[in-house]
Amino acid sequence: MPNVGRWPKFIRAIRDGQRVLVTDGQVILKPGTKSGKAFARKVYLYVADVENVEADDSSLRFRVKATR
């Protein structure tokens, strides 16, 4: 994942900015995609300050410090 598509740009922005947008949504079926699923975002909830950003081939992890 860290070296695929848009992920390097997103991961770098999270590491540099130390913030993420927390959203709410649902997983929907999307035939024809690699996983067969997609995420339908419903609403943006808040901005969270993060630290300890880590990414590997299958996941992105970070610790939430505080919300705004």
C-alpha positions as CSV (number, residue, x, y, z in Angstrom):
1,M,0.0,0.0,0.0
2,P,2.7,2.7,0.8
3,N,4.1,2.6,-2.7
4,V,0.8,2.2,-4.6
5,G,-1.3,4.8,-6.4
6,R,-2.1,7.9,-4.3
7,W,-1.1,6.3,-1.0
8,P,2.5,7.7,-0.9
9,K,1.2,11.2,-1.2
10,F,-1.5,10.7,1.5
11,I,0.9,9.0,3.9
12,R,3.5,11.7,3.5
13,A,0.8,14.4,4.1
14,I,-0.3,12.7,7.3
15,R,3.3,12.3,8.6
16,D,4.2,15.9,7.7
17,G,0.9,17.6,8.9
18,Q,0.2,15.2,11.8
19,R,-3.6,15.6,11.2
20,V,-6.3,13.5,9.7
21,L,-10.0,14.1,8.8
22,V,-12.2,11.6,10.6
23,T,-15.2,10.6,8.6
24,D,-18.3,8.3,8.8
25,G,-19.5,6.1,6.0
26,Q,-20.1,2.6,5.0
27,V,-18.5,-0.2,2.9
28,I,-20.5,-0.9,-0.3
29,L,-20.1,-3.6,-2.9
30,K,-18.4,-2.5,-6.0
31,P,-17.9,-5.2,-8.5
32,G,-15.0,-4.7,-10.9
33,T,-12.6,-3.3,-8.3
34,K,-9.7,-5.3,-6.9
35,S,-11.4,-5.9,-3.5
36,G,-15.0,-5.8,-4.8
37,K,-15.8,-3.1,-2.2
38,A,-15.6,0.6,-1.8
39,F,-16.2,3.2,0.9
40,A,-19.1,5.6,0.6
41,R,-18.3,8.6,2.8
42,K,-21.4,10.1,4.4
43,V,-20.0,13.0,6.5
44,Y,-16.8,14.6,7.8
45,L,-16.8,14.5,11.6
46,Y,-13.7,16.3,12.9
47,V,-10.0,16.9,12.5
48,A,-7.7,14.8,14.7
49,D,-4.1,15.4,15.6
50,V,-2.1,12.2,15.2
51,E,1.3,10.8,15.9
52,N,3.3,7.5,15.4
53,V,2.2,7.3,11.8
54,E,3.2,3.9,10.3
55,A,2.3,2.2,7.0
56,D,3.1,-1.2,5.6
57,D,1.9,-3.3,2.6
58,S,-1.6,-3.8,4.0
59,S,-2.4,-1.1,6.6
60,L,-2.0,2.5,7.8
61,R,-1.8,3.1,11.5
62,F,-1.5,6.2,13.8
63,R,-2.3,7.2,17.3
64,V,-4.9,10.0,17.8
65,K,-3.6,12.7,20.2
66,A,-6.6,15.1,20.4
67,T,-9.6,16.3,18.4
68,R,-10.3,19.8,17.3
